[in-house]
Amino acid sequence: MPEDETNEPSGGQPRETPPTPPPPAIPPPPSAMPPDIWPASGQGFPRAEQGATPGAGPAGPTPAYPQTYPQPAWSQHYPPPGWAPPPPRRRGRAVVAALTASALLLASGVGIGWVLRAGDRGTAQPPVIAQGGGNAPAVPPSDVRAIAGRVTPAVVDINTFTDADLGSSVQVPLGAGTGMILTSSGEVLTNNHVVEGANSIRVTIPSSGATYRADVLGVDPSADVALIRLEGASGLPTVSAGDSSALSSGQRIVAIGNALGRGGPPSVTSGSISSLDQSITVGDDRGGSEHLSGLIQSNASISPGDSGGAIVTNDGHVVGMITASATQGPAQSSSSIGYAIPINDALDVVGQVRSGRATADVIIGPAGFLGIEAKNIDAATAQRIGVSTNAGALVVGVEPGTSAARAGLGRLSVITAVNGQRVTSADTLGPKIHVHKPGEQISVTWMDRNGTHTALMRLVSGPAV
């Protein structure tokens, strides 16, 4: 049912791809950051796609992302004094158990997120209209407004929240992004990286001011597509989908989204399609990367918070969903090199979710949660913690009271197999868990300083994948 608006922090960004990112670092607490915004998780921000050259295929090195959660306390005494593994970075698609969800491409799309200061949602402003480049004649601002007017009533702000810590009952803002209403009963299309890691989702429709709680119906992390549903919604405006296969380079478009995650009337920019069928590589927080292909590249200005927003043709039809942008680094607040998922591809995923057909890529409803945080392990870490393997998922947090905790799986353990299938990294752990639902049992094998162990563990409900 619609709920009252809150003044909780929100923020979100398209993914971006800096060419040569600085090494990741934990930011200072919010009180030490500028008064308006502070770094947060990348949920909802268009992914940062690094080193991409328009029309040149895969991108270069992976970006670094601001860390939002404090380093965990390490109670074990057996590592060398004063040593602890690097703090767990926000999880990707693969790690179902990581509660501090990230905007990683592998799960949620790589992104750099920003959260507004508590109590500051920004002042509602009319849509910002900016012109991009291109060979086609520029669209007059009056026409841009007319085009946007057909779509903006069905464009929504998405704010996500997560538990402050494993097992905590306190929720904190995770990020913000954009979505598009597909049905009058409240089905909303967005990026997976907008909702990934969320324990709760709130959606506001700026055109009416109504706010709803939302549930995840299904996701395809590899395609960065998610379908969510607003609770108790009816009679809502909807977007009209076009045919993305009919697009051509140079065609004028309008981009609509929740720029900077501030909420209020959507921002509107215009430009043209630079290239079609583009491929980019986006890095994850564990040193891996994932490839997105078949993307629409445009030069309309894209800002943090636009993830899940609309790319619209002059006839008012949505032909793409904003998902990534190329920037020179986290300080750059907008980019004229943007990437969008073709609407035909996004709706293919929606059709699979609606049919209830789960696949290796498409996850229907809630996925099982093991109740841990994990990251990749390397040879140096393996030596420090006294295990004989450098392949597996290093456990850096365990939720109290879970089956994993009761079985003795602890921090600095290394998960090496699930149901007898080898786990080589944190990123390979997730898919082996995602195929199971809350309540199901799985066999987990892990190593620690005392040897190798195997136990049955029951999965519980957790954050969105």
ABEGO torsion letter per residue (X at the ends): XBBBBBABBBBBBBBBBBABBBBBBBBBBAAABBAABBBBBABGBBBBBBGBBBGAEBBBBBBBBBBABBBBBBABAABBBGBBBBBBBBBBAABAABABBBABAAAAEBBBBBBBBBGBAEBBBBBBBBBBBEABBBBBAAAAAAAAAAAAAABBBBBBBBBABBGBABBBBAEBBBBBBABAAGBBBBBAAAABGBABBBBBBAAAGBBBBBBBABBBAAAGBBBBBBBGBBGBBBBBBBBAAABBBGBBBBBBBBBGGAEEBBBBBBBBBABBGBBBBBBBAAGBBBBBBGBBBBABBBBBGABGBBBBBAAGBBABBBABBBBAEAABABBABBBBBBAAAAAAAAAAAAAGBBBAABBBEBBBBAGBBBBBBBAAAAAAAGBABABEBBBABBBBGBAAAAAGBBBGBBBABBGGBBBABAAAAAAAAAABBBGBBBBBBBBBAAEBBBBBBBBBBBBBX
